[in-house]
Amino acid sequence: NAEHRNIPWLREIDPDPIVEIHPDTARSLGIGDGEWVWIENWLSRQKFKAKLTLAVLPQMVMAAHGWWFPEEEGAEPSLFGAWKSNINQLIPMGSQGKDGLGAPIKNLLCRVYKVQDRGESHE
């Protein structure tokens, strides 16, 4: 599930972790196309770039999975930025399928809000 973030030409095509948001929803949240947002629930907060699209319903957002940053430090605790934009961090542990395959969770409640430019760092 590495999604090949380390292959330069694929990274050029898909340079940032994207969350797709309906334009009406984005407008109501004060989020513009291409702005960085937090996706948050009780487990974690993850950073994504907003892409406004009619492809998702107004009451939903859809985030890319498998994000890591090969340009960042590989040693712990960074692990190539694996904890910055990893939507799986919003899923409870132990939620794998009974055959050990991908998580059966396909949706969850979350809060989406704009990243503020006041030195707000990733937690």
PEBELCOR-V504165 format. One record per pair of residues at least 4 apart in sequence whose ideal C-beta (glycine too) atoms are under 8 Angstrom apart, sorted by the first residue. I is the first residue (numbers start at 1). J is the second residue. Records with the same first field share a line. If there is no record, write none. Layout:
I: J / J
This chain:
1: 65 / 66
2: 6 / 66 / 68
3: 64 / 65 / 66 / 67
4: 10
5: 10 / 11 / 66 / 67 / 68 / 69 / 70
6: 11 / 70
7: 11
8: 12
9: 13
10: 14
11: 15 / 70
14: 18 / 64
16: 48 / 49
17: 46 / 47 / 48 / 49 / 63 / 64 / 67 / 84 / 85
18: 48 / 49 / 50 / 51 / 63 / 64
19: 37 / 39 / 48 / 49 / 50 / 51 / 61 / 62 / 63 / 64 / 112
20: 51 / 52 / 53 / 55 / 56 / 61 / 62 / 63
21: 25 / 26 / 29 / 31 / 37 / 50 / 51 / 52 / 53 / 56 / 61 / 112
22: 26 / 52 / 53 / 54 / 56 / 57 / 58 / 60
23: 27 / 52 / 53 / 54
24: 28 / 58
25: 29 / 58 / 59 / 61
26: 31 / 32 / 33 / 50 / 52
27: 31
29: 112 / 113 / 114
30: 114
31: 35 / 37 / 50 / 112 / 113 / 114
32: 50 / 52
33: 50 / 51 / 52
34: 49 / 50 / 51
35: 49 / 50 / 114 / 115
36: 47 / 48 / 49 / 50 / 114 / 115
37: 47 / 48 / 49 / 50 / 112 / 113 / 114 / 115
38: 45 / 46 / 47 / 111 / 112 / 113 / 114 / 115
39: 45 / 46 / 47 / 48 / 61 / 63 / 87 / 90 / 110 / 111 / 112
40: 44 / 45 / 46 / 90 / 110 / 111 / 112 / 113
41: 90 / 108 / 109 / 110 / 111
43: 89 / 90 / 91 / 92
44: 89 / 90
45: 122 / 123
46: 63 / 84 / 85 / 86 / 87 / 89 / 90
47: 84 / 85 / 115 / 122
48: 63 / 64 / 85 / 87
55: 62
56: 60 / 61 / 62
60: 107
61: 110 / 112
63: 87
64: 87
65: 86 / 87 / 88
67: 81 / 84 / 85 / 86 / 87
68: 79 / 80 / 81 / 82 / 86
69: 80 / 81 / 84 / 85
70: 80
72: 78 / 80 / 81
73: 78 / 80
74: 78 / 79 / 80
75: 79
77: 83
78: 82
79: 83
81: 85
82: 86
83: 89 / 122
84: 122
87: 91
88: 103
90: 108 / 110
91: 95 / 103 / 105 / 108
95: 103 / 104 / 105
96: 100 / 101 / 102 / 103 / 104
97: 101 / 102 / 103 / 104
115: 120
116: 120
